[in-house]
Amino acid sequence: MDAVRRWLHRKRYLQLRLARSRVAALFIQWVFTHMSDALPVTRLRETETLIAFLHPQPSHPTHILLVPKRPYASLAAMPVDDTAFLHDLFATVQDLVRELGLEESGYRLLVNGGAYQDVPHLHFHLVADRAQGQ
């Protein structure tokens, strides 16, 4: 059992190293900027500046990713004057919270950075510990 656990840990470590590499960052940014229509995800919203979709490997009953189409590596790298993205982000979150009935049960809007950021492209997580509408 320990060998399996070590193998899984090593596999996850290698996946994160690959995801955080410069080549992966450029590819991910290019896909979100130019090929967002080709992503095999369940889209919930899409605007000129962002795409919102169900997380392919959710860690919460409700787990939605909100990703800017512009290539920002992190929140610290995003220009503060990108008001179009910020407007779309907050409007989309408000719409999804209402649509999914998350207001009363509670929700969180998260953004990771630095060592906590698995993928080198700015993205937000809208999560709730209860299933949608419960």
C-alpha positions in Angstrom: 0.0 0.0 0.0 2.9 2.4 0.8 4.3 1.8 -2.7 1.0 2.8 -4.3 0.8 5.9 -2.1 4.3 6.9 -3.0 3.6 6.3 -6.8 0.5 8.4 -6.6 2.3 11.2 -4.8 5.2 11.1 -7.3 2.7 11.2 -10.2 0.9 14.2 -8.7 4.3 15.9 -8.1 5.2 15.4 -11.8 1.9 16.6 -13.0 2.2 19.8 -11.0 5.8 20.3 -12.2 4.6 20.0 -15.8 1.6 22.3 -15.2 3.8 24.9 -13.7 6.5 24.8 -16.5 7.0 27.8 -18.8 6.0 25.7 -21.8 2.7 24.7 -20.2 2.0 28.3 -19.1 2.4 29.5 -22.7 0.2 26.7 -24.0 -2.5 27.3 -21.4 -2.5 31.0 -22.0 -2.7 30.5 -25.8 -5.6 28.1 -25.4 -7.7 30.4 -23.2 -6.9 33.4 -25.4 -7.4 31.9 -28.8 -9.1 28.5 -28.6 -11.5 28.7 -25.7 -14.3 27.2 -27.9 -12.2 24.0 -28.2 -12.1 23.3 -24.5 -14.0 20.1 -23.7 -15.8 21.5 -20.6 -19.4 22.2 -19.5 -19.7 25.9 -20.1 -21.9 27.9 -17.8 -21.1 31.4 -19.1 -18.9 33.0 -21.6 -18.2 36.7 -22.2 -15.7 38.7 -24.3 -13.3 38.5 -21.3 -13.9 35.3 -19.4 -15.2 31.8 -19.5 -17.0 30.0 -16.6 -17.3 26.2 -16.6 -17.7 23.3 -14.2 -14.4 22.1 -12.8 -13.3 18.9 -14.5 -12.1 17.5 -11.1 -14.3 19.2 -8.5 -13.2 19.2 -4.8 -16.6 20.6 -3.7 -20.2 19.7 -4.6 -20.4 23.0 -6.5 -17.0 23.9 -8.1 -16.9 26.4 -11.0 -13.8 27.8 -12.6 -13.9 31.4 -13.9 -10.9 32.1 -16.3 -10.0 35.3 -18.0 -9.3 35.0 -21.7 -6.3 37.3 -21.5 -3.0 35.7 -20.5 -2.5 36.8 -16.9 -0.1 34.5 -15.0 -1.6 35.5 -11.6 -3.7 38.1 -9.8 -0.6 40.1 -9.1 0.1 40.3 -12.9 -3.3 41.5 -13.8 -3.5 45.3 -14.5 -5.8 47.0 -12.1 -7.4 49.0 -14.9 -8.9 45.8 -16.6 -12.3 46.9 -15.6 -14.0 44.9 -18.4 -12.8 41.6 -16.9 -13.6 42.7 -13.3 -17.1 43.7 -14.3 -17.7 40.4 -16.2 -16.2 38.4 -13.2 -18.5 40.0 -10.6 -21.6 40.0 -12.9 -21.0 36.3 -13.7 -20.5 35.3 -10.1 -23.7 37.2 -9.0 -25.7 35.5 -11.8 -24.4 32.0 -11.0 -25.0 32.4 -7.3 -28.6 33.4 -8.0 -29.1 30.8 -10.6 -27.7 27.9 -8.5 -29.4 29.0 -5.3 -26.2 29.5 -3.4 -27.0 32.7 -1.5 -28.5 31.1 1.6 -26.3 28.0 1.9 -23.1 30.0 1.3 -20.4 30.1 -1.3 -16.7 31.2 -1.6 -14.9 32.9 -4.5 -11.2 31.9 -4.3 -8.1 32.8 -6.2 -4.7 31.1 -5.6 -1.3 32.6 -6.3 2.3 31.7 -6.0 3.0 28.2 -4.6 -0.8 27.7 -4.2 -1.5 28.1 -7.9 -1.3 24.8 -9.8 -1.9 26.2 -13.2 0.1 29.4 -14.3 -3.0 31.2 -15.6 -5.1 33.4 -13.4 -8.4 31.7 -12.5 -11.0 31.9 -9.8 -12.9 29.1 -8.1 -16.6 29.6 -7.1 -17.2 26.8 -4.6 -20.0 25.7 -2.3 -20.1 22.9 0.2 -23.7 22.0 -0.8 -24.9 20.8 -4.1 -26.4 23.3 -6.5 -29.9 24.4 -5.3 -29.9 22.5 -2.0 
